[in-house]
Amino acid sequence: MTVTAYTLAVLLDLFCVFLGYRFWFQPASAAAGYGVPADPRGEAGAYLSVKGLRDGTFGLAGLAVLAFAGARAEAWFMVSVALVPFLDTLIVLRHGGPKAVAFGIHFATAVVVLISAGLLFAV
């Protein structure tokens, strides 16, 4: 179970780093994948950069917590960070995005993050 817990945590953290990269360097396609398309050349460009910064920072912070503070600290980090994809679900729904994206991507991500936390608590 230890290998699974650590592997899932690292993959989720790296995925956040990837999302951050994508919002910085491919903002239009990243926004469409998020469920609320936005034009990065307009006023939304700053918000897309902020989203990229947020996601990338969560990923790097998660890797640092896991490496330097251990599984229990990473588990608490995951519990607190799970709030983000839950709220992303509401944001997509509130702005008329597809329900499939809201629940199939954002809500499902929150559940996987909480599963990861549970596995880390069990280690």
N, C-alpha and C positions, 0 to 999 in steps of 0.2 A: 504494500500500500504506500510505502514511503516514496518509491520511485514514481508511482502514478501521481501522488500529491504534488511532488516537486516538478514533475514534467508538465502537468496541467498548469501549475502556477507560472512556470517559465514561459510556456506557450501563450498564455493569456497576456502576460506582461509584454512579450515580444509583439503580439498582435496589436497591443495599444501603441507601441512604438511605430509599427507599420501604419496604423491609422493616422497617427500624427504626421508621419512623412507624407502620406497620401493627401491629407488636407493642405499641406504646405505646397506640394509640388504638382498635384493633380486635383485642384479644388473643385472643379466642375463635376468630374466623375465621382469624387468622394461625396459631394453634397447630394448628388442623385442617389448614390448608394445608401446614404443616410436616411433618405425618404422624403427630404424636403429640398428639391433642387434650388440652386441659387447661382446667380451670375457672379463669378469672382472678380469681374472687372468693375462691377458696381459697388454699391454701399455694402453689400454682403461680403465682399472680399475680406474686410477686417474681421468679421465674425468667423469666417471659415478659417482664417489664420489662428484666431483664438481657440477654436475647436481643435485644430491641429496641435497647438501648444499644450492644451489641456490633456489630450489623449497621449501624446508623446511623453509628457511629464509623468503621468500616472504610470506608464509602462516602465520608464527608467527608475522612478521611485520604488515601484514594486520589485524590480530586480535588485535594487540596493537593499531594500528591507529584507528580502529573502537571503541575500548573500551575507549581510552583516548583522542582522538581528534574529534570523531564524524563522522556522515554520510557524510558530505561534503568533509572532508579530505580523508575519505575512498574512496569516488567516484573518487577523483583526483588520489589517489594511484592506483585504478583499471584501470583508463585510461592509466596511465604510464606502469603498469604491463602488459596490453593487448598486448604490443609490443612483449613480450616474446613468447606467442603462435603463433603470426603471423610469427615471425622469425623461430620458430620451424617448421612451415609449410614449409618454404623455405628450411630449413636444411634437412628435410626428403626427399623432392623432389630432392634436389641437390645431395643427396647421394643414389639415386635410391630406396628409400623406397616406399611403396605402396601409391598410390594417395588416396585410401580410408582412410588410417591412417592420411595422411597429411591434408586432408580436413575434414574428418569425426571426427577426434579427435582434432587436433591442431587448425585449422581454426575455427571450431565450438566452441572450448573453447574460443578463442579470442572474438568471437561474443557474447557468453554468458557473458564474463567478461565485455564487453562494455554495454550490457543490464543491468547488475548489477550496473554499474556506473550510467547509466541513471536513474535507479530506486532510487539510493541513492541521486542523484542530486534533484530528485523530492520530496524527503522527507522533 
